[in-house]
Amino acid sequence: MNPVREVNRVYVCNCFGVTEAQVKQHAADGACTPRQIASASKAGTDCGSCVRSIQALLGRGTCPRRELADQGQPVLTGLDEAA
């Protein structure tokens, strides 16, 4: 197998086969919390052992929806409606 291809398959959620790259893509698409990642991919909704890894990948960087939530404003988006 191609070693580059294997690097892209670092699994964060073994229960649903969600990779680190997928979590990062969902974050780039606007997911700011593990719950929003779960809505987009199911990661973290079975055994829960990956939630801390997801939190670490998300970090505490700037997120427009997190900033709205901190201000007490609604933050509903397409990710939230899918749940």
C-alpha positions as CSV (number, residue, x, y, z in Angstrom):
1,M,0.0,0.0,0.0
2,N,0.9,3.6,-0.5
3,P,2.3,5.1,2.8
4,V,0.8,8.5,1.9
5,R,-2.6,7.0,1.6
6,E,-2.3,5.3,5.1
7,V,-1.4,8.7,6.7
8,N,-4.7,10.0,5.6
9,R,-6.5,7.3,7.5
10,V,-5.8,8.2,11.1
11,Y,-9.0,7.2,12.8
12,V,-10.5,9.5,15.5
13,C,-13.7,7.5,15.9
14,N,-13.3,3.8,15.4
15,C,-17.0,3.1,16.0
16,F,-18.0,4.9,12.8
17,G,-14.7,5.0,10.9
18,V,-14.3,8.8,11.1
19,T,-10.8,10.0,10.3
20,E,-8.9,13.0,11.6
21,A,-9.1,14.5,8.1
22,Q,-12.9,14.2,8.1
23,V,-13.1,15.9,11.5
24,K,-10.9,18.7,10.2
25,Q,-13.0,19.1,7.1
26,H,-16.2,19.4,9.2
27,A,-14.5,22.0,11.3
28,A,-13.4,23.9,8.2
29,D,-17.1,23.7,7.1
30,G,-18.2,25.4,10.3
31,A,-18.5,22.7,13.0
32,C,-17.1,24.2,16.3
33,T,-18.0,21.7,18.9
34,P,-17.9,17.9,19.3
35,R,-21.7,17.9,19.2
36,Q,-21.6,19.6,15.8
37,I,-19.0,17.1,14.6
38,A,-21.4,14.3,15.8
39,S,-24.3,15.8,13.9
40,A,-22.2,15.9,10.8
41,S,-20.5,12.5,11.1
42,K,-21.8,10.5,14.1
43,A,-18.3,10.6,15.6
44,G,-18.6,10.5,19.4
45,T,-22.1,9.2,19.5
46,D,-21.4,5.5,20.4
47,C,-18.8,4.7,23.0
48,G,-17.7,8.4,23.4
49,S,-14.0,7.6,23.7
50,C,-13.1,9.9,20.8
51,V,-14.8,13.0,22.2
52,R,-11.6,14.3,23.8
53,S,-9.6,13.7,20.6
54,I,-12.3,15.7,18.7
55,Q,-12.1,18.5,21.3
56,A,-8.3,18.5,20.8
57,L,-8.6,18.8,17.0
58,L,-11.1,21.6,17.3
59,G,-9.0,23.5,19.9
60,R,-10.2,26.8,21.2
61,G,-9.6,28.8,18.0
62,T,-11.9,31.5,16.7
63,C,-15.3,30.2,15.6
64,P,-18.0,32.6,14.6
65,R,-20.8,30.4,16.0
66,R,-18.9,30.0,19.3
67,E,-18.6,33.7,19.6
68,L,-22.3,34.1,19.0
69,A,-23.1,31.5,21.6
70,D,-20.8,33.3,24.1
71,Q,-22.9,36.4,23.4
72,G,-26.1,34.5,24.1
73,Q,-27.3,34.7,20.4
74,P,-28.8,31.7,18.5
75,V,-26.3,29.7,16.5
76,L,-28.5,27.4,14.4
77,T,-27.1,26.3,11.1
78,G,-27.5,23.4,8.6
79,L,-25.3,21.2,10.8
80,D,-27.7,21.6,13.8
81,E,-30.8,21.1,11.7
82,A,-29.5,17.7,10.5
83,A,-29.7,16.3,14.0
